[in-house]
Amino acid sequence: MSTKEKVRERVREKESIGFNNEIILYNDDVNTFDHVIETLMRVCHHTPEQAEQCSLIIHYNGKCTVKTGPLAKLKPQCSQLLEAGLSAEII
């Protein structure tokens, strides 16, 4: 099984009729604040301030919604977060 197939399997999906889906990013003991911030800016197009705030929320609360939108737009972004070594899912 290829790496991309494994990543796709890890992207869990729940579609809400009439609502936007969310990418939830989870805390871990592996990634640095800098890596999380840089990845959020690159993948989710966050400003530096947004990315830093999300990283702090993730650190203290264990998770944070980092992006909302239609499933088709979120799937590739979630895959990129996973490929960067972050723990994320779509709900």
Helices and strands as residue ranges (DSSP letters): H 3-10, E 21-26, H 33-44, H 48-61, E 63-69, H 71-83, E 87-90
